[in-house]
Each structure stands twice: as structure tokens, then as C-alpha cells.
Amino acid sequence: MKIADFELGSGKTFIVAELSANHNGDLDLACKTIASAAKAGADAIKLQTYRADTITLNCDSDDFKIKGGTLWDNISYYDLYNKAHTPWQWHEKLQQVAYDNGIICFSSPFDKTAVDFLEELNMPAYKIASFEINDIPLIEYAASKGKPMILSTGVAYKQEIEDAVAACRNVGNNDIILLKCTSSYPAPINEANLKMIQVMAKDFNCLTGLSDHTLNNAVAITSVVLGACMVEKHFILDKSINSPDNAFSLDENQFKKFVDDIRAAESAIGKADYEVSEASLKGRSFMRSLYAIKDIEKDEFFSYSNVGSYRPNLGISPKYLKNIVGKKAKTNIQKYTPISDNIIESGE
């Protein structure tokens, strides 16, 4: 599966910097953030495409106030999203800035009008946010455009994931990536439950990845080892910016370390074979081999008292010790000489 020119599942993790609300309502800041994310090693920048009135209702009742111990408690949904949204008139400019900096740009649509708008920009993929995974009409509509579908599963029960995957496949779209996600901001490490990356891949026969809201790179590294083909993390230009997502976003230096750690994990995974690596081959000199531990005269029998197993590895393997005991030496052998085949008589 490809997103733009990036081949997912090829062994290189698709590392996505999430802009989210970290533009803080400033187009110039948004452009600088994208350039900084590219410099830090991101493969892509992800936007969010909604307006406050396409994601919630402008209602002052208590039902529409955020609760539950979040970073945004007591703020109305409308006020939060009105502050956090990325103006639609920015999108084309931000897409161009991403391309100019050599990275991919795609977005999360939050309603059908957003999908239509993003189609005009020829966005290469669609990400469905965790809280929209039960919006089957939206998923079906986005999937019908034939672009790769990235589904975040943070708050979803298994049946809801099944419904979302089925919605994509029902319109002939099998390019699906399921992201393991803990929809807590920031997310506790002990709730990452990364085993689900492999479980979802098997249960749904699709690629899997991670939407990471933790404050520790270990979660992303582990996800890659477990098969994540994509990792997403919120990115901010400067941690001093008073953004709604500041607390769980990485700045350029932090994101660069994040990328470097993931690339190191990829390198460490290697391939499934029993070949000894080039670095390890050099260490074979420290293995044991057979040595004469006494002077041995020609035609003298090898025995457990005159041959032993020692480092370094300059003689034959110790596994042959019992085979050469009782055979004769072809020549005089000086003490501490490695035993080789050419100094052993073939018979007794």
C-alpha cells in the first residue's frame, strides 16, 4: 500500500507529525511548524479538516461542556474546536509547504463536506479520528474515494472496529491501516496495550500502526518491533506555545530523537535467518577450539590428558574431541599448538 510515494509495510515506518491545534491560529506558525517537522525527520504532516459547527453544536447547556478529567474540562466543545480548527483556506498553502519541504501532507476529515474539500486538493489518504470511528456514513464516504484509510481505534469496541473496516471494504477499499491508540491526553504508558498491534493485524487482515499520545519514546519503539508500519505523534514548533495540545506534543529536538529511536529499532529488527552478522563474525575468534596442552610426539595417541578446549578459535571445534581421542599424531606437536585436521592420522 502506498500513501503518495511512501510504501507502507516495506520495513520503514511511516512517521507522521500531527499538526492538530499547534498552529495556534497563526498561518505563519503553521508553515514554520511543518518545515520544522520535516527537518526533524517526519515523513508526513497530518492536518485536521473541520469547522466547529461541523463537529459539534454551539450550545451552552451542560451537556456540551467537556468533563472527565481532561486537559480541557469545563470548556465547551464548540469553543475548543473553534480555537483548535485549521482554517480551510490554509490547507492548500500548508500542503504546498509540506511538499516544498519534501514530506507528504494528508488530513483527517470530520464530515462529508471535509472529504469533498480534501478531494479537491487530491489528498493522498484519509485518517479517521478515534472519536469518529462510529460514524459509519463518514467512513464509507471517505473510503469510496479510493484513498488509503487510516482508522484510529482508541475508544472503539471490537464491534465498532469491525463495522468501520466493513464500511471501507463494502465500497471496495481494502487499503486499511488500523492504529492502536490510547485516547487519553497525555496517555499513560501502562495502558498502551501494544499487543493489540499484532492481534488487530491478524483479526482484520490489514496493516497496523500506532497513534502515540504518551510522553515516552519506548511505546513507539516497541510498537515498531511488534509490527507497526505507521507511527503518529503530535508536533509543536515551540513548547512555550499555549496550544490545546501542548502537553502531549514534541518539539523539533524531541521529535528528532523520536525519529532516531524508531529508525534504530527498525535497524535492530533485521531479518529472520540464522546468518551470523558481520560484526559477530569478528567475535568468532573468541570461541573455543582444540589445543595441545602437552608436547605430543609423532605417532603418540591423542588423549583427554594432552588435548583440551580453549580460546582462541584457531583449531578445530571442541565437538570433535571425542573423535580424535585414540588417533595418532602425524607429526611432533608442540605444547599450545592448535589442533588441525592435517596433524591427525585418519585411523588408529
N, C-alpha and C positions, 0 to 999 in steps of 0.2 A: 504494500500500500504506500502511495506517495502523497505527501502534502507539499504542494508546489514541487520543488526539485529534491525534497528530502525523502529518502527511502526509509520508512519505518520498519522495524524488525530486522534491520541489517546488522545489528550489533552495536551501532552507535545510537545512544539515547537522544531523543528529540527533546532538547531543553528549552522550555518556554518561560519567558518572563511575562508575568501578568501585570499590565499597567493598572487596571482597575481604577480606583479613585485617586491614585497617586499623582495625577496631573494637577490636582487641587484647583481645577477650574481655570488653568492657565495654559494656553496652547503652546507658548514658547517652552514652558516647563515640560509639557508632554513630549515635545520634539527632542529636547535635551535628554529626557529620560530614556527614550528609545535609542538614541545614539549611545548613551552610557551602557544600556543593556547589551547592545551589540559589542561594545568594547570589552564588556565583562565575559563574553563568550556565549551569550544566548543564541540559539538557532532561530528563535521566533519571538515576536511580541504579540500578546493577545489583548484585544480590546473587549469592551462590553458595549453592546448596542441596545440601548433602551432610553426612554424618557420616563420621568417619574410617573406620568399618567398612563404609560403602557405597562407598568409593573405593579402599580398599586392604586388605591383610591385616595383622593385628597379629602380625608375625613378626620375630624378632630376627636372622634369617640375613642374611648379607652382601648377598644379592640384594635385600633390602628396605631397603638403605641408599642414600641419594642420593649420586651421584657425577657426575663430568664437568665440574668447574669451575664449579658453580653457586653461588649465594649460600647454599645450604642443604646443601652437601656434608657427608657423614658423619652427618646426621640421618636417622632412619628416616622412611619415608613416613608411617607411622602417627602418629608423634609430631608431624610437621609439620602434617598435616591435622587432628589432634586440637586443635592450638593455633589453626589458621587458620580452622576452620569457623565459620559463622554459625549459632548455635543456632536450631533450627526454631521454637521458641516465641517468638523475637524477630520473626519475619517479619511477622506481622500488624501489630505495633506500628511496625516500620520502614516498611511500606507506607503506613500512615496518616500518619506523619511526612512522607514524601515528598509525599503528596497535600496535606497541610496547607501545605506549602511550595511548592506549585504545580508539582511535577515528577512525572514518571512513574516507577514502580517496576516492574522486572521482574527475572528471575533466570536463572541457569544451573543446570538440574537435572543431576545426575550419575548418576541411576539412575531406574528407573520409579517407585519409591516417592516420589521427589522430585517427579516430574511430577504424580503423584496429589495430593500435598500442595499444590503450587502451583496446581493446578486448583481446589482448594477456596478459594483466595484470589483466583481469577479473574485471575491474572497475564496481562498483555496480549501477551506474547511470550516465546519461549524462545531462549536463547543456548546453543549447544553449544560447549564449550571446545575448543581446538586438540587437546588430548590425548585427547579423546573422539570425534574425528571418524571414527574407525574403528569406533565402537560403533553399528553399523547398527540393531540392535534398539532401542536407546535413541532414536536419531534418528527412526526410523519411529514409535515410540510417541508421542514428543513431537509430531511433525508431525501425527499423527492427531487431535490436539485442535483443529486448525484455526487455530492462532495463527501469526503470522509467525515464521519460523525464521531465526535468525542463526547462521551457521556460520563459526567461525574456522578458518583453513586453515594455520596456522603450520608444522606439522610434516608436512603431508599431501602425498603424491604426487598427481599428476593423477588417477590411477585412484581414489584414495580420495575425492577431491572429487567425482568422477563418481558414485561409489557413494552418497555422502551426499546429493547432490542428487536422485539417483534414488529414494532412500528416502523423501524428502519427497514427490516427485511421485507415487510409487506409491500413496500414500494420499490423493491428490487435493489436496495442499498445494503451491501454486505461489508462495506468498508467502515468497520466499527472499532472504536477503542474505548474500553471501559476504564475509568480512572478510580482507583481506590482513594478515598478521601475521608478525612475526619472533619466534619463541618462544625468545627469549633475554632475560635479565632483569638489567640493562637491555640493550636491543638496540642493536647498532652501526648507525649511520646508513647506512653503505655496504652493508648487507645488506637495506635496506628494500625494494628491488626493486619500486618503486611502479608500474612499467609494467604489472604484473600486474593492477592495478585495472581497467584498460581491457580487458586480454586476457580476464580471467575474466568480465567483463560480456558480452563478445561470445561467448565459448565456451559459456557456460552460460545466456545469455539471462536474466540476473537482475540485481538491484541489487547494488552492491559498496560496500565501505567499508574502514575501517582499524581494527585493534586495535593501538594505538601503545604500545610499551614503550621508545621512545627517550627521550633526555634533551634533545631539541631540538624546538622547535615547527615547524621547517622541514619536517619529514616530514609532519605533519598538514596544513599549509598546502598542500604540493604534492599530497597525496592528494586534497584538495578540488578543486583545479584539474583533476586528472585524472578527476574524476567521482565521488569517494567521497560517498555520501549519508549516511554514519554514521561517526563517529569516537569511539573509546572510549579512555579514559585512566584509570589508577589515581589515586584521590584519597585524601588523608590530611589530617586536621584540623591536625596539627602535625608537622613533620619531626623533632621530637625523640622522637616515639613510637617505641618499639623494636618495630616490626611486621616480620613477614617480608617485606613488600612496600615497606618504606620507601624503599629505594634507587631505585625507579623510579616513585614516586608524586609527585603535585603537591599542594602546599598551596593554600589559597584564593587567595592573591595570584598564585601561579604559574598556577593553573587559570584565573583570570580573564584573565590575559594570553594564555593558550592559546585561550580562547573568543574574545577580542577579535581575535586574529590570524586565526582561522578566519572570523569574520564579515567582517573586512576583505577576506580572499581572496574570499569569496562576492560581495561588493560589486564587487570588481575584475573578476570574470569577465564580468559584464554579459550582453549578448545578441549573437547572431550577425547583425549587419546593418552597413551602411555609413553609418549616420547619424552625423553629427558631434555630439558631446556638447555640452551647454550650455556647459560650461567651455571646450571647444575653440572654440566659435563666437566667443567673445570674442577669441580669438587670431587669428582670420582678418584682423583689421586689420593684422597684421604681414606678411601676404602681399604679393606684388608686384603692381603694376598699371602701366599705361602713363601716362607723363607727357611733357609738352612740355619739352624740355631747352634750347630756344631760344625766343625770341619768334617766333610764326608769324602771318603776315598772312592776312587773308581771301583765299581762292582760291589760297593757296600750297599746293603739294603736300606731303603728309606724306612723310617720308623717314627712313632709318635714322640720319641725322645730326641730325634735330630732334625725334625721339621715341625714348624708351627705357623700359626696365623697371626700376622702383624701388619700394621701400617708402615709404609705407604703401599699403594696398589701397583707394584711393578712386576709381580709374579702372577702365577695362575690363581684362580679363585679358590678360596678355602673349601668350597664344596667338593673339590677333587682330592682332598687329603686322604680319605679312606681308600680311594682308588690307587694312589701311588704308594701307600704303605705296603711293603713287601716286594716292591720293584727295586731294580738296581740302578745306581748312578752310572751314566755313560762315561763320566769323567770325574776328576777330582773337583770337589765343590768347596769353596772357601766359606767359612762361617759368615753369616749375614748376607749371603748371596740370594737374590730372589730365585725361586724355583720356576723354571720354564719347561715346556714340553721337550725341547731339544736336548735336555740333560737327563731325561728319564728313559731307561730301557723299556721297550714295548712289552716285554714279558719278564718273568721272574728270573 
